Amino acid sequence: MTIAAAKDKLHDIIDHADEEKVFELLLLFENNDNKAPLYDEETLNILRKRSEQYLSGKSKNYTVEESMERIKRHRQQNGI
């Protein structure tokens, strides 16, 4: 997608958005100064550690399907 196409799409979204959505978008843009990190340092450290464990093969990883099955089983076992 080109920048021009992206801008056109944003204009279309804004033109058809309700009042609440317009103000939400305005807040999103005003609060995103691109200088503030998305995560604090503690969270970044956790993510780095988990990434290292994944890349080194030290952690067990699950597919989406496996994860959903585990969640389903947990809910059934706990009456959720």
C-alpha positions as CSV (number, residue, x, y, z in Angstrom):
1,M,0.0,0.0,0.0
2,T,1.3,3.4,-0.9
3,I,1.4,6.3,1.5
4,A,-1.2,8.1,-0.7
5,A,-3.5,5.0,-0.5
6,A,-3.1,4.8,3.3
7,K,-3.9,8.5,3.7
8,D,-7.0,8.0,1.5
9,K,-8.1,5.1,3.6
10,L,-7.7,7.1,6.8
11,H,-9.7,10.0,5.3
12,D,-12.4,7.5,4.4
13,I,-12.5,6.0,7.9
14,I,-12.7,9.5,9.5
15,D,-15.3,10.7,7.1
16,H,-17.6,7.8,8.0
17,A,-16.8,7.5,11.7
18,D,-19.3,8.4,14.4
19,E,-18.5,11.2,16.9
20,E,-17.1,8.8,19.5
21,K,-14.7,7.2,17.0
22,V,-13.5,10.6,15.8
23,F,-12.5,11.6,19.3
24,E,-10.9,8.2,20.0
25,L,-8.8,8.6,16.9
26,L,-7.9,12.2,17.8
27,L,-6.7,11.0,21.3
28,L,-4.7,8.2,19.7
29,F,-2.9,10.6,17.4
30,E,-2.3,13.3,20.0
31,N,-1.0,10.8,22.6
32,N,1.3,9.1,20.2
33,D,4.4,11.2,20.1
34,N,6.6,8.4,18.8
35,K,9.0,9.1,21.6
36,A,7.4,7.2,24.4
37,P,8.0,3.5,24.3
38,L,5.0,1.2,24.0
39,Y,6.3,-0.8,27.0
40,D,8.1,0.1,30.1
41,E,11.6,-1.2,30.7
42,E,10.5,-4.0,33.0
43,T,8.1,-5.3,30.4
44,L,10.7,-5.0,27.7
45,N,13.1,-7.1,29.8
46,I,10.5,-9.8,30.3
47,L,9.9,-9.9,26.5
48,R,13.6,-10.0,25.8
49,K,14.0,-12.9,28.2
50,R,11.1,-14.8,26.7
51,S,12.4,-14.2,23.2
52,E,15.8,-15.5,24.2
53,Q,14.2,-18.6,25.7
54,Y,12.2,-19.2,22.6
55,L,15.1,-18.7,20.2
56,S,17.3,-21.0,22.3
57,G,14.7,-23.8,22.5
58,K,14.5,-23.6,26.3
59,S,10.8,-22.8,26.4
60,K,7.9,-24.9,25.3
61,N,5.9,-23.3,22.5
62,Y,2.4,-24.0,21.4
63,T,0.5,-23.5,18.2
64,V,-2.7,-21.5,18.2
65,E,-4.6,-24.7,17.9
66,E,-2.7,-26.3,20.8
67,S,-3.3,-23.2,22.9
68,M,-7.0,-23.1,22.2
69,E,-7.3,-26.8,23.1
70,R,-5.4,-26.2,26.4
71,I,-7.7,-23.3,27.2
72,K,-10.8,-25.4,26.4
73,R,-9.6,-28.3,28.6
74,H,-8.8,-25.9,31.4
75,R,-12.3,-24.3,31.2
76,Q,-14.0,-27.7,31.2
77,Q,-12.0,-29.0,34.2
78,N,-12.8,-25.8,36.2
79,G,-16.4,-25.4,35.1
80,I,-15.8,-22.1,33.5
